[in-house]
Amino acid sequence: MRLFEPAVRVALAVYAHPDDADVAAGGALSSWARAGAETHLIIVCDGAKGSHDEHSDVSALREIRAQELARAAALLAVSSVACLGYGDGEFSNDEQLRRTLVSELRRLKPDVVLGPDPTATFFDGVYVNHRDHRETGWALLDAVAPASAMPLYFRGSGPAHAVSHLLLSGTHDPDVVVDVSGVIEDKVSAVLAHSSQLSDDPQWVRSIITGRAQQAGRDVGVSYGEAFRHVSFAH
């Protein structure tokens, strides 16, 4: 395990649901934004099925989650947010999604891209990394390597762009940690902004977030961290 320390110019995070990026990488996004980087966020799903209440108003929940996403992004000083508007559980790693991601990669030209690790499915016998996360991860991998970097893929989607670093969260194989010690409160506030998805006890949520960040940071000697699986395309 080592610190991830390259100077970040432009970062793009691609996640399935409105709260996913804040939980997985909110500290990294805030830290880089504070250091002057552009940070961009793409959310694939509208989150309108994110309730265990069968009587939930889907349209109302869609709007609530959009508002929560905007508040959280502002707390992290994210430069831009795009929601692709797919229904939860209603999309696949298909050509259209890959084309959209490649177009955004080529437009934004990030040196660092973040997203979910699609190879991680089962966690400690108590959680299944569900389909939306996995499909998002696979689509992102296919868009980054090789499509975005190869000009004959998706012609008309802009000049080819090669990503330097890919960071995958929610992984069984973390090998780098981003130091988020100076922005842990930004991460906590961003996660808490998604109140529709949380319990009624913000202190419990805070303890979970900080506890996990402390554990990740301990491996590299910092107070708080976020761990990722790192793929380097840098030359």
C-alpha positions as CSV (number, residue, x, y, z in Angstrom):
1,M,0.0,0.0,0.0
2,R,1.3,3.4,-0.9
3,L,0.2,7.0,-1.1
4,F,-1.2,8.2,-4.4
5,E,0.6,11.5,-4.9
6,P,0.6,12.6,-8.5
7,A,-0.3,16.2,-9.1
8,V,-3.9,16.1,-10.4
9,R,-4.9,18.6,-13.1
10,V,-8.4,17.2,-14.1
11,A,-10.2,14.4,-12.3
12,L,-13.4,12.7,-13.5
13,A,-15.5,10.4,-11.2
14,V,-18.1,8.1,-12.8
15,Y,-20.5,6.4,-10.5
16,A,-23.9,4.7,-10.6
17,H,-26.0,6.6,-8.0
18,P,-26.2,10.2,-6.6
19,D,-24.4,9.3,-3.3
20,D,-21.9,6.8,-4.6
21,A,-19.0,9.2,-5.4
22,D,-19.2,11.0,-2.1
23,V,-19.0,7.7,-0.1
24,A,-16.2,6.3,-2.3
25,A,-14.1,9.3,-3.3
26,G,-15.6,12.5,-1.8
27,G,-12.4,13.2,0.1
28,A,-10.2,12.8,-2.9
29,L,-12.4,15.1,-5.1
30,S,-12.4,17.8,-2.4
31,S,-8.7,17.6,-1.8
32,W,-7.9,17.9,-5.4
33,A,-10.4,20.8,-5.9
34,R,-8.9,22.6,-3.0
35,A,-5.5,22.2,-4.6
36,G,-6.8,23.9,-7.8
37,A,-7.8,20.9,-10.0
38,E,-10.9,20.6,-12.1
39,T,-13.1,17.9,-10.7
40,H,-16.0,16.5,-12.7
41,L,-18.7,14.0,-11.8
42,I,-20.9,11.8,-13.9
43,I,-23.8,9.9,-12.3
44,V,-25.4,7.2,-14.5
45,C,-28.7,6.6,-12.6
46,D,-31.4,9.0,-11.3
47,G,-31.7,7.1,-8.0
48,A,-35.5,7.1,-8.1
49,K,-35.7,3.5,-6.8
50,G,-33.5,4.2,-3.8
51,S,-36.2,3.5,-1.2
52,H,-37.4,0.4,0.7
53,D,-40.9,2.0,1.0
54,E,-43.2,0.6,-1.7
55,H,-45.4,3.6,-1.5
56,S,-42.6,6.1,-2.3
57,D,-43.4,8.6,-5.0
58,V,-40.8,7.9,-7.7
59,S,-41.0,11.3,-9.3
60,A,-40.6,13.0,-5.9
61,L,-37.6,10.8,-5.0
62,R,-35.9,11.5,-8.3
63,E,-36.1,15.2,-7.6
64,I,-35.0,14.8,-4.0
65,R,-32.0,12.9,-5.0
66,A,-31.1,15.4,-7.7
67,Q,-31.2,18.2,-5.1
68,E,-29.1,16.1,-2.7
69,L,-26.5,15.5,-5.5
70,A,-26.3,19.2,-6.3
71,R,-25.8,20.1,-2.6
72,A,-23.1,17.4,-2.1
73,A,-21.2,18.4,-5.2
74,A,-21.2,22.1,-4.1
75,L,-19.8,21.0,-0.7
76,L,-16.9,19.3,-2.5
77,A,-16.4,22.2,-4.9
78,V,-17.0,19.9,-7.9
79,S,-16.6,21.8,-11.2
80,S,-19.4,20.1,-13.0
81,V,-22.1,17.4,-12.5
82,A,-23.9,15.4,-15.1
83,C,-26.6,12.9,-14.4
84,L,-27.3,10.6,-17.4
85,G,-30.8,9.8,-16.2
86,Y,-30.9,6.1,-16.5
87,G,-33.4,4.3,-14.3
88,D,-31.9,2.2,-11.5
89,G,-31.4,-1.3,-12.7
90,E,-32.4,-0.3,-16.2
91,F,-29.1,0.1,-18.0
92,S,-26.2,-2.1,-19.3
93,N,-22.7,-1.7,-20.4
94,D,-23.9,-1.1,-24.0
95,E,-22.6,0.9,-26.9
96,Q,-24.6,4.0,-26.2
97,L,-23.3,4.3,-22.6
98,R,-19.7,3.7,-23.7
99,R,-20.1,6.3,-26.4
100,T,-21.4,8.8,-23.9
101,L,-18.5,8.1,-21.5
102,V,-15.9,8.3,-24.3
103,S,-17.3,11.6,-25.4
104,E,-17.0,13.0,-21.9
105,L,-13.5,11.6,-21.4
106,R,-12.4,13.3,-24.7
107,R,-14.1,16.5,-23.8
108,L,-12.9,16.9,-20.2
109,K,-9.5,15.3,-20.8
110,P,-9.0,14.0,-17.2
111,D,-5.6,12.7,-16.1
112,V,-7.3,10.8,-13.3
113,V,-10.5,8.8,-13.6
114,L,-12.3,7.3,-10.6
115,G,-15.1,4.7,-10.5
116,P,-16.3,1.4,-9.0
117,D,-14.3,-1.8,-9.3
118,P,-16.6,-4.1,-11.2
119,T,-14.7,-7.2,-10.3
120,A,-15.6,-7.0,-6.7
121,T,-19.0,-8.7,-6.0
122,F,-19.2,-10.2,-2.6
123,F,-18.2,-8.5,0.7
124,D,-17.7,-10.5,3.9
125,G,-20.8,-12.6,3.3
126,V,-23.1,-9.6,4.1
127,Y,-23.2,-7.5,1.0
128,V,-23.5,-7.9,-2.8
129,N,-22.0,-5.2,-4.9
130,H,-25.1,-4.9,-7.1
131,R,-25.6,-4.7,-10.8
132,D,-25.7,-0.9,-11.3
133,H,-22.2,-0.6,-9.7
134,R,-20.8,-3.4,-11.7
135,E,-22.2,-2.3,-15.1
136,T,-21.0,1.3,-14.4
137,G,-17.5,-0.1,-13.6
138,W,-17.3,-2.2,-16.7
139,A,-18.6,0.5,-19.0
140,L,-16.0,2.9,-17.5
141,L,-13.2,0.4,-17.9
142,D,-14.1,-0.2,-21.6
143,A,-14.4,3.6,-22.2
144,V,-11.0,4.3,-20.7
145,A,-9.1,1.3,-22.1
146,P,-8.9,1.4,-25.0
147,A,-11.8,3.3,-26.5
148,S,-11.0,6.9,-25.4
149,A,-7.4,6.6,-26.3
150,M,-7.9,5.1,-29.7
151,P,-9.1,7.5,-32.5
152,L,-10.9,4.9,-34.5
153,Y,-13.3,4.1,-31.7
154,F,-16.5,6.2,-31.6
155,R,-15.5,8.6,-34.4
156,G,-17.2,11.9,-34.1
157,S,-16.8,11.9,-30.3
158,G,-13.8,14.2,-30.2
159,P,-10.0,13.7,-30.4
160,A,-8.6,10.7,-28.7
161,H,-7.6,11.2,-25.1
162,A,-5.4,8.8,-23.0
163,V,-6.1,8.7,-19.3
164,S,-3.0,8.6,-17.1
165,H,-4.4,7.1,-13.9
166,L,-7.5,5.0,-13.1
167,L,-8.6,4.6,-9.5
168,L,-11.2,2.0,-8.6
169,S,-13.1,2.1,-5.3
170,G,-15.0,-0.6,-3.5
171,T,-12.3,-3.0,-4.4
172,H,-10.9,-6.2,-2.9
173,D,-7.4,-5.2,-4.1
174,P,-6.6,-1.7,-2.9
175,D,-3.0,-0.7,-3.5
176,V,-3.0,3.1,-3.1
177,V,-4.5,5.6,-0.6
178,V,-5.3,9.3,-1.2
179,D,-4.6,11.4,1.9
180,V,-7.9,13.1,2.8
181,S,-6.9,14.2,6.3
182,G,-7.4,17.9,5.5
183,V,-10.9,17.4,4.0
184,I,-12.5,14.7,6.0
185,E,-15.2,17.1,7.2
186,D,-16.0,17.9,3.5
187,K,-16.5,14.2,2.9
188,V,-18.7,13.8,5.9
189,S,-20.8,16.8,5.0
190,A,-21.2,15.6,1.4
191,V,-22.4,12.1,2.5
192,L,-24.8,13.6,5.0
193,A,-26.3,15.7,2.2
194,H,-27.9,12.5,0.9
195,S,-30.3,12.4,3.8
196,S,-32.9,10.3,1.9
197,Q,-30.5,7.4,2.0
198,L,-29.4,7.7,5.6
199,S,-30.5,6.7,9.0
200,D,-31.9,9.3,11.4
201,D,-28.6,9.4,13.4
202,P,-26.0,11.6,11.6
203,Q,-23.4,10.9,14.4
204,W,-23.6,7.2,13.6
205,V,-23.1,7.9,9.9
206,R,-20.2,10.2,10.8
207,S,-18.5,7.5,12.9
208,I,-18.8,5.0,10.0
209,I,-17.2,7.4,7.5
210,T,-14.4,8.6,9.7
211,G,-13.7,5.0,11.0
212,R,-13.3,3.7,7.5
213,A,-11.1,6.6,6.5
214,Q,-8.9,6.2,9.6
215,Q,-8.5,2.5,8.7
216,A,-7.4,3.4,5.1
217,G,-5.1,6.1,6.3
218,R,-3.4,3.9,8.9
219,D,-1.9,1.7,6.2
220,V,0.1,4.7,4.9
221,G,0.6,6.7,8.0
222,V,-1.9,9.5,7.5
223,S,-4.9,10.4,9.7
224,Y,-7.6,9.8,7.1
225,G,-7.5,8.2,3.6
226,E,-9.5,6.7,0.8
227,A,-8.2,3.4,-0.7
228,F,-8.3,2.5,-4.4
229,R,-7.1,-0.1,-6.9
230,H,-4.7,1.8,-9.1
231,V,-4.1,1.3,-12.8
232,S,-1.4,3.5,-14.3
233,F,-1.3,4.3,-18.0
234,A,1.3,7.0,-17.5
235,H,4.3,6.9,-19.8
